[in-house]
Amino acid sequence: MLCSLSCSAEPVWTVPGGDLRRGEALIRQFGCASCHAIPGIGGARGNVGPPLNHVGSRTFIAGMLRNNPANLVRWIRTPQSVVPGNAMPDLGLTEVQARDIAAYLYTLR
């Protein structure tokens, strides 16, 4: 997992093995738009979960996990193990699927 600094000193994350095009398709397939507003995803205006704009430059995920690729993949795969009882369900995603979704989300800066 790589982090480089841009001119603004914000981390720019890459997700090894993640494919943002597959991630975009998976976001549509798993219905993430029903709960989240997601830039670049048509009709993604859900308001159950937080809007995902600028998720790539946020400091924390779920208000408690440091925003880095390992934590974002963990959150996407098993949010109930991080914060039991929260509104985001475990969707049964594979590690590769979660990496792909994370790769897409990190483009949202």
Residue, then its C-alpha position, 0 to 999 in steps of 0.5 A: m500500500l503506497c502513499s505519496l504526498s501531493c502538493s497539498a500534503e494530502p495522502v494519495w492512496t493506491v490500492p495494490g491489486g485494485d481496479l477502479r473500473r471493476g470497483e465502479a461496476l461492483i458499487r453498482q452491482f452491490g447497490c451501494a447507491s441505495c445508501h450512499a451519494i457517490p460521485g460518478i455513479g448515476g443515481a447514487r443519492g442515498n442518504v442512509g450512509p454518509p456521502l462518499n465524496h472526498v473519501g479519498s482525502r478524509t482522515f478517518i473511515a467510520g469516524m474511527l479507522r485511520n484512512n489507509p488502504a488496509n483499513l478501507v478494505r477492511w471496512i468495505r468487507t466487514p463493517q460489522s466487525v469494526v462497529p457491530g450494529n452499525a447501518m452498513p451490512d457485511l455484503g460478503l465481498t471478497e478481498v479482491q472485490a473490496r480492493d477494487i471498490a477501494a481503488y474507485l473510492y480513492t479517486l474521490r478527492 
